[in-house]
Amino acid sequence: MGALCVRTFGFRIRVLSNIRLQASVFLAALDITIISTPLATISEYFHSSAAYTWVGSTYMLADAAGTPIWGKLSDIWGRKPLLLVATAIFFLGSALSGAAVNIDMLIAGRAVQGFAGGGLLTLVNICISDMFSMRDRAKYYGIIGMAWALASACGPVIGGVLTQRVSWRWCFYINLPITGSAFLIILFTLNIQTLKTPMIAGLLAVDWLGSFSVAGATLIMFLLGLTFGGVTHPWSSAVVLCLLIFGAALFIIFILIEWKVAKYPLMPLRLYRNASNMASLAGCFCHGSILVLGAFFLPLYFQATLGATALLSGVWLLPFALSMSFSAGFTGWYISATGRYIDGVRLAFALSVFGFGLLIDLTSQKSWPKIIIFQIICGVGIGPNFQALLIALQNQVKPQDYATATAAFGFMRNLATSIGLVIGNVIFQNRMLKQSAILTKTLGPQMAELFYGGSAEASVHIADALPDAQKAVVRNAYYTSIRAVWFLAVAFAGAGLVLTLFIRVKELSRIHEQIKTGLESMDPPREEGTIKTPKQGEP
């Protein structure tokens, strides 16, 4: 009887821990998309057009820059302390954003949120790898994928409802009670072994040069250059070119630091000598790109071409999100039951090619069978690779490298969402510019300028007030431009399908290995200027 009570209590603790982990993922994913609907209201409130560019992109930039760092810090100080720190920082960023008195304070709050959000997503995946065997963790990753998909879809709807019924500030305040309760749940229920690392020794072990160089290369330079390009500065401007060139150069310096200098590298280069690992990470990039193209340009199609409101476009996106969520959960169960992860990876990319190819056949008029069925096929194609590719990557590395590999996976997905969205926007904006002649002829030069380049996305609802004849021309221009983006999505999905040929299939173990953290569990520090050569048989 006593043993049964202990097992029951342990089961309840594990359930609470998993709920807390899912809540972290839900919040971090929610804050990427919840801001899309209140952007116009926020811009009007602060009398600043900077909201359109920075309130959303700042979160993703900080997310991408911080992701690689969280994994290595959790190796030094343990998962639970870092998860608590990330949760507390996310709480602070949400409070700052909600209480913002000017646009600069709001952008700063979003940067704090993004940095913590990257930690939440990465650390949740790392915690699951610590708690379950390779075979069993797939179903939990499936649940996490479901939470991500639902949050991404619900974000615009929740943001629209809160903005209309209460205030845009509640798009951030809504995080506070959930984050606070999640902090308490993890504090008292998450049972992961954590060795105490002395503060000074831990700080000395941090790869500071690598951390600052990768953050500077991705956030301050390269991604900032992508964000500026075609929006605040022309692509040919000195500002954009310098940011892109020096960002790429700094990333090369980061690789040299990891190779020659760092005693405990942020991203050990031995992980990238395995062709299967490189294929999994490149596949992650393709998956992240098609995910962001679908999530951002489907609502734009609904609003700009079909005339839906921002809130209604979120509702129309539900077939895409729900099918994505269902397929993520089902794939997790399938992998745990059969041990075959490569099936999900290949089928997902094949369905993505088919689904986004079908989106090219959408018309400028409402066709509900096409809108619903095509979205479902795309969603089913995207859902499985939230976890199947991560399983494929983790299955090729040593247990002590799970955290580093998982952080690299998250970093690659964040790069994909930023770069994929920028490429999609460039294609969309260039197509809008190619239709400048007919827009100018129909609307006049002054009005037509509102639909050129970077202004096109912010001017969607201006078309609603135009006379019917002018409205039809503008909506057709949007339709033609968005249609070109689906070709890009098909190309990314096709590239991902080819990459699956290089992913090595290896049996998933049912044995759970205890993962230790702390300096004693890490690889012995190498002498500066030398390379740690893997032993025979190591990946």
C-alpha positions in Angstrom: 0.0 0.0 0.0 2.8 2.4 0.9 4.7 1.6 -2.3 1.5 2.3 -4.3 1.1 5.7 -2.5 4.7 6.6 -3.3 4.2 5.6 -7.0 0.9 7.6 -7.2 2.5 10.6 -5.6 5.5 10.3 -8.0 3.2 10.1 -10.9 1.3 13.2 -9.8 4.6 15.1 -9.4 5.7 14.1 -12.9 2.3 15.2 -14.3 2.6 18.6 -12.6 6.2 18.9 -13.9 5.1 18.1 -17.5 2.2 20.6 -17.3 4.6 23.2 -16.1 7.0 22.5 -19.0 4.1 22.6 -21.5 3.0 26.0 -20.0 6.5 27.4 -20.6 6.4 26.3 -24.3 2.9 27.7 -24.7 3.8 31.1 -23.3 7.1 31.4 -25.3 5.3 30.4 -28.5 2.2 32.5 -27.7 4.3 35.7 -27.4 5.6 35.3 -30.9 2.2 35.6 -32.5 -0.1 37.3 -30.0 1.3 40.6 -30.9 0.4 40.4 -34.6 -3.2 41.6 -34.2 -2.7 44.6 -31.7 0.2 46.1 -33.7 -2.0 48.7 -35.4 -3.5 49.7 -32.0 -0.1 49.9 -30.4 1.3 52.0 -33.2 -1.6 54.4 -32.9 -1.4 54.5 -29.1 2.3 55.5 -29.1 2.1 57.5 -32.4 5.0 55.5 -33.7 5.4 53.4 -36.9 8.4 51.6 -35.2 5.9 49.2 -33.6 5.3 47.4 -36.9 9.0 46.7 -37.3 10.4 46.2 -33.8 7.7 45.0 -31.4 7.5 41.6 -33.1 11.0 41.3 -34.5 12.8 42.3 -31.3 11.4 39.2 -29.6 12.6 36.9 -32.3 16.0 38.5 -32.5 16.7 38.2 -28.8 15.3 34.7 -28.8 17.7 33.6 -31.5 20.7 35.3 -29.8 20.1 33.8 -26.4 19.2 30.2 -27.4 22.8 28.8 -27.7 23.8 30.2 -24.3 21.1 28.7 -22.2 22.0 25.1 -23.0 25.6 25.4 -21.9 24.7 27.4 -18.8 22.3 24.5 -17.8 25.3 22.1 -18.2 27.2 24.2 -15.6 24.5 25.1 -13.1 21.8 22.5 -13.8 18.5 22.6 -15.6 16.2 23.5 -12.8 18.0 26.7 -11.6 18.3 28.0 -15.2 14.6 27.2 -15.9 13.7 29.2 -12.8 15.9 32.1 -13.9 14.4 32.0 -17.4 10.9 32.0 -16.0 11.6 34.9 -13.7 13.2 36.9 -16.6 10.2 36.2 -18.8 7.9 37.5 -16.0 10.0 40.7 -15.8 9.9 41.2 -19.5 6.1 40.7 -19.6 5.6 43.2 -16.8 7.9 45.8 -18.5 6.0 45.3 -21.8 2.6 45.6 -20.3 3.5 48.7 -18.3 5.4 50.5 -21.1 5.0 54.2 -21.1 6.7 54.7 -24.5 7.6 52.6 -27.5 11.3 52.3 -26.4 10.2 50.8 -23.1 8.0 48.3 -25.0 10.7 47.3 -27.3 13.1 46.8 -24.4 10.5 44.7 -22.6 10.1 42.5 -25.7 13.9 42.0 -25.9 13.9 40.8 -22.3 10.9 38.5 -23.1 12.6 37.1 -26.2 15.9 36.3 -24.4 14.0 34.4 -21.7 11.6 32.8 -24.2 14.6 31.2 -26.0 15.7 29.8 -22.7 12.2 28.4 -21.9 11.9 26.5 -25.2 15.4 25.2 -25.1 15.4 24.2 -21.4 12.1 22.4 -21.7 13.4 20.2 -24.4 16.6 19.6 -22.5 14.6 18.7 -19.3 12.6 16.1 -21.2 15.8 14.5 -22.6 17.0 14.3 -19.0 13.8 12.7 -17.6 13.0 10.1 -20.2 14.7 7.5 -22.4 15.2 8.2 -26.1 12.2 6.0 -27.1 9.9 7.4 -24.4 10.7 11.1 -24.8 9.2 11.2 -28.3 5.6 11.2 -27.0 6.5 14.1 -24.6 8.1 16.0 -27.4 4.9 15.4 -29.3 2.9 17.0 -26.5 5.3 20.0 -26.6 4.8 20.2 -30.3 1.1 20.3 -29.8 1.4 23.1 -27.3 3.6 25.1 -29.7 1.2 24.7 -32.6 -1.8 25.6 -30.5 -0.1 28.7 -29.0 1.0 29.9 -32.5 -2.6 29.6 -33.8 -4.3 31.0 -30.7 -1.9 34.0 -30.4 -3.6 36.2 -33.0 -7.1 35.3 -31.8 -6.2 35.9 -28.1 -4.4 39.1 -29.0 -7.4 40.4 -31.0 -9.9 39.6 -28.3 -7.8 41.2 -25.5 -7.2 44.3 -27.6 -10.8 44.8 -28.5 -12.4 43.8 -25.2 -9.8 45.0 -22.6 -6.5 46.6 -23.6 -3.5 45.7 -25.7 -1.5 45.7 -22.4 -3.2 42.5 -21.4 -1.4 40.7 -24.3 1.5 40.9 -21.9 -0.2 40.9 -18.5 -1.8 37.6 -19.3 1.6 36.0 -18.9 2.0 37.1 -15.3 -0.3 34.7 -13.4 0.6 31.8 -15.6 4.4 32.5 -15.3 4.1 33.0 -11.6 2.2 29.8 -11.0 4.6 27.9 -13.3 7.6 29.2 -11.3 6.1 27.8 -8.1 5.3 24.4 -9.7 8.8 23.9 -11.0 10.3 25.1 -7.8 8.4 22.4 -5.8 7.8 19.6 -8.2 10.5 19.4 -10.9 12.8 16.6 -9.8 16.0 16.8 -11.8 19.4 16.1 -10.3 21.4 19.3 -9.9 24.9 19.4 -8.6 25.9 22.6 -6.9 28.6 24.5 -8.9 30.5 27.2 -7.1 29.6 30.6 -8.6 33.2 31.7 -9.4 34.2 28.3 -10.9 31.0 28.3 -13.0 31.6 31.9 -14.3 35.1 31.0 -15.2 33.9 27.9 -17.2 31.4 30.0 -19.3 32.5 30.5 -22.9 32.3 34.3 -22.7 34.0 34.9 -26.0 31.8 32.4 -27.8 28.7 33.7 -26.1 29.3 37.4 -27.0 30.5 36.6 -30.5 27.6 34.4 -31.5 25.1 36.9 -29.9 26.8 39.8 -31.7 26.9 37.9 -35.0 23.3 36.8 -34.9 21.5 39.6 -33.0 23.5 42.8 -33.3 24.7 42.4 -36.8 23.3 39.7 -39.2 19.7 39.5 -38.1 19.6 43.2 -37.5 20.8 43.7 -41.1 18.0 41.4 -42.3 15.5 43.3 -40.2 16.6 46.7 -41.6 16.9 45.6 -45.2 14.0 46.9 -47.3 12.2 48.3 -44.3 14.1 51.1 -42.6 17.1 51.1 -45.1 17.5 49.9 -48.7 19.2 46.5 -49.2 22.0 48.3 -51.0 22.7 50.8 -48.2 26.0 50.9 -46.3 24.2 50.2 -43.0 22.6 46.9 -44.2 25.6 45.7 -46.1 28.0 46.4 -43.2 25.7 44.6 -40.8 25.4 41.5 -43.0 29.1 41.3 -44.0 30.5 42.0 -40.5 27.8 39.7 -38.9 29.0 36.8 -41.2 32.6 37.6 -40.4 31.9 37.6 -36.7 30.2 34.3 -37.0 33.4 32.9 -38.6 35.4 34.3 -35.7 32.9 32.5 -33.3 33.7 29.2 -35.1 37.5 29.8 -34.6 36.9 30.6 -31.0 35.0 27.3 -30.5 37.8 25.5 -32.4 40.9 27.0 -31.0 40.2 29.0 -27.8 37.2 27.9 -25.7 38.0 25.4 -22.9 34.3 24.5 -22.6 32.9 25.4 -26.1 29.4 26.7 -26.4 28.9 24.6 -29.5 31.6 21.8 -29.7 32.6 21.3 -33.3 32.6 17.5 -32.9 28.8 17.6 -33.2 29.1 19.0 -36.7 31.5 16.3 -38.0 28.6 13.9 -38.3 26.8 14.1 -41.7 23.6 12.9 -40.1 23.7 15.7 -37.5 24.3 18.3 -40.2 21.4 16.9 -42.2 19.1 17.0 -39.1 20.1 20.7 -38.4 19.7 21.7 -42.0 16.3 19.9 -42.1 15.4 21.9 -39.0 16.2 25.1 -40.9 14.0 24.1 -43.8 11.2 23.1 -41.3 11.4 26.4 -39.5 11.3 28.3 -42.7 8.1 26.7 -44.1 6.5 27.0 -40.6 7.1 30.7 -40.5 6.0 31.3 -44.1 2.7 29.4 -43.5 2.1 31.1 -40.1 2.7 34.7 -41.4 1.5 34.7 -45.0 -1.7 32.6 -44.7 -3.2 35.3 -42.3 -1.9 38.0 -44.7 -3.6 36.2 -47.6 -6.9 36.1 -45.6 -6.7 39.8 -44.7 -5.2 41.3 -47.9 -6.9 39.2 -50.5 -10.1 37.9 -48.9 -10.8 40.9 -46.7 -10.9 39.2 -43.3 -10.3 41.2 -40.2 -7.1 40.5 -38.1 -9.2 38.6 -35.6 -11.1 36.6 -38.2 -7.9 35.7 -40.0 -6.7 34.0 -36.8 -9.9 32.0 -36.7 -9.5 31.0 -40.4 -6.0 29.7 -39.6 -7.3 27.1 -37.1 -7.3 24.2 -39.7 -3.6 24.8 -40.2 -2.8 25.0 -36.5 -5.1 22.2 -35.3 -3.8 19.7 -38.0 -0.3 20.7 -37.1 -1.0 20.1 -33.4 -2.7 16.7 -34.0 0.1 15.5 -36.3 2.8 16.5 -33.8 1.1 14.5 -31.0 0.4 11.5 -33.2 4.0 11.4 -34.5 5.3 11.5 -30.9 3.1 8.5 -30.0 4.1 6.7 -33.3 7.9 7.1 -32.6 7.5 5.9 -29.0 5.5 2.9 -30.1 7.6 1.8 -33.1 11.0 3.4 -32.6 10.9 4.7 -36.2 11.6 8.4 -36.4 12.7 8.6 -40.0 9.2 7.8 -41.2 7.8 10.9 -39.7 10.6 13.1 -41.0 10.3 12.0 -44.6 6.5 11.8 -44.7 6.3 15.3 -43.2 8.5 16.9 -45.8 6.7 15.1 -48.6 3.3 16.4 -47.4 4.8 19.9 -47.0 5.9 19.8 -50.6 2.4 18.7 -51.6 0.5 21.0 -49.3 2.3 24.2 -50.1 2.2 23.3 -53.7 -1.5 23.2 -53.4 -1.5 26.7 -51.9 -0.3 28.0 -55.2 -3.7 27.0 -56.6 -5.6 29.2 -54.1 -7.6 32.0 -55.9 -8.4 35.6 -55.0 -11.9 34.5 -54.2 -13.1 32.5 -51.2 -13.1 28.8 -51.8 -13.7 27.1 -48.4 -13.0 23.5 -49.5 -9.6 24.6 -50.8 -8.8 26.9 -47.9 -9.6 24.2 -45.3 -8.2 21.1 -47.0 -5.0 22.8 -48.2 -4.3 24.1 -44.8 -4.8 20.7 -43.2 -2.3 19.1 -45.6 0.2 21.8 -44.8 -0.3 21.5 -41.1 0.0 17.7 -41.1 3.2 18.2 -43.0 4.7 20.6 -40.5 3.7 19.0 -37.2 5.8 15.8 -37.1 9.1 17.6 -37.5 8.8 19.6 -34.3 10.1 16.5 -32.5 11.1 13.9 -35.1 14.2 15.9 -36.3 15.2 16.6 -32.7 15.0 12.9 -31.9 17.1 12.1 -35.0 19.8 14.6 -33.8 19.8 13.5 -30.2 20.0 9.8 -31.2 23.4 10.5 -32.8 25.2 12.2 -29.9 26.4 11.2 -26.5 24.0 11.9 -23.5 26.3 14.5 -22.1 25.8 16.5 -25.4 22.0 16.4 -25.3 21.8 20.0 -24.0 24.3 21.4 -26.5 22.7 19.6 -29.4 19.2 20.7 -28.3 20.4 24.3 -28.0 21.9 24.1 -31.5 18.7 22.7 -32.8 16.7 25.6 -31.3 19.2 28.1 -32.5 18.9 26.8 -36.1 15.1 27.0 -35.9 15.3 30.6 -34.7 17.6 31.5 -37.5 15.2 29.8 -39.9 12.2 31.8 -38.7 14.1 35.0 -39.0 15.8 34.4 -42.3 12.8 32.5 -43.9 10.5 35.4 -43.0 12.9 38.0 -44.4 13.3 36.1 -47.7 9.5 35.7 -47.9 9.1 39.4 -47.3 11.7 40.3 -49.9 9.9 38.2 -52.5 6.5 39.6 -51.5 7.7 43.2 -51.6 9.4 42.8 -54.9 6.3 41.4 -56.4 4.3 44.3 -55.1 6.9 46.7 -56.6 6.5 45.0 -60.0 2.8 46.0 -59.9 3.5 49.6 -59.2 2.5 50.7 -62.7 -1.1 49.3 -62.4 -1.4 50.5 -58.8 -0.3 54.0 -59.7 -2.7 54.1 -62.7 -5.6 52.9 -60.6 -5.0 54.7 -57.3 -2.8 57.7 -58.2 0.9 58.1 -57.1 0.3 59.2 -53.5 -2.1 56.4 -52.6 -0.2 53.8 -54.6 3.0 54.5 -52.5 1.2 53.0 -49.5 1.3 49.6 -51.2 4.9 49.6 -52.2 7.7 47.6 -50.5 7.7 47.5 -46.7 4.6 49.7 -46.5 2.4 47.0 -48.2 1.9 44.8 -45.1 1.0 47.8 -42.9 -1.5 49.1 -45.4 -3.7 46.0 -45.7 -6.8 47.5 -44.1 -6.5 50.8 -46.1 -7.7 48.8 -49.1 -11.0 48.1 -47.3 -12.0 51.8 -47.5 -11.3 52.0 -51.2 -14.1 52.0 -53.9 -14.8 48.5 -55.2 -12.9 48.9 -58.5 -9.7 50.1 -56.7 -10.1 47.6 -54.0 -10.2 44.7 -56.5 -6.9 45.9 -58.1 -5.1 46.2 -54.8 -6.4 42.8 -53.6 -5.3 41.2 -56.8 -1.8 42.7 -56.3 -1.6 41.2 -52.8 -2.8 37.8 -54.1 -0.2 37.7 -56.9 2.6 38.7 -54.5 1.6 36.2 -51.8 1.3 33.4 -54.3 5.0 33.9 -55.2 5.9 33.1 -51.5 4.3 29.6 -51.8 6.9 28.7 -54.4 9.6 29.5 -51.9 7.9 27.3 -49.3 7.8 24.4 -51.8 11.6 24.9 -52.4 12.4 24.8 -48.7 10.2 21.7 -48.2 11.8 20.0 -51.2 15.3 20.7 -49.9 14.2 19.2 -46.5 13.0 16.1 -48.3 16.4 15.6 -50.0 18.2 16.1 -46.7 16.3 13.2 -45.1 18.4 10.9 -47.3 21.4 11.8 -45.3 19.9 11.2 -41.8 21.2 8.0 -40.3 18.7 5.6 -38.8 19.7 4.2 -35.5 17.7 2.2 -32.9 16.1 4.2 -30.2 17.1 3.0 -26.7 14.5 2.3 -24.1 17.1 2.6 -21.3 17.1 5.9 -19.5 20.6 7.2 -18.7 20.9 9.6 -15.8 22.3 12.9 -17.0 24.6 14.7 -14.7 25.3 18.4 -14.8 28.0 20.5 -13.2 31.6 21.0 -14.1 32.6 17.5 -13.1 30.3 16.0 -15.7 31.6 18.1 -18.6 34.4 17.2 -20.9 37.9 17.9 -19.4 39.0 21.4 -20.5 41.4 21.3 -23.4 44.6 23.3 -23.6 44.2 26.5 -25.6 45.2 26.1 -29.2 44.5 22.4 -29.4 41.6 20.4 -30.7 40.0 17.6 -28.6 39.9 14.7 -31.0 37.0 12.2 -30.5 37.9 8.7 -29.5 37.2 5.9 -32.0 33.5 5.1 -32.1 32.4 8.5 -30.7 30.1 10.6 -33.0 
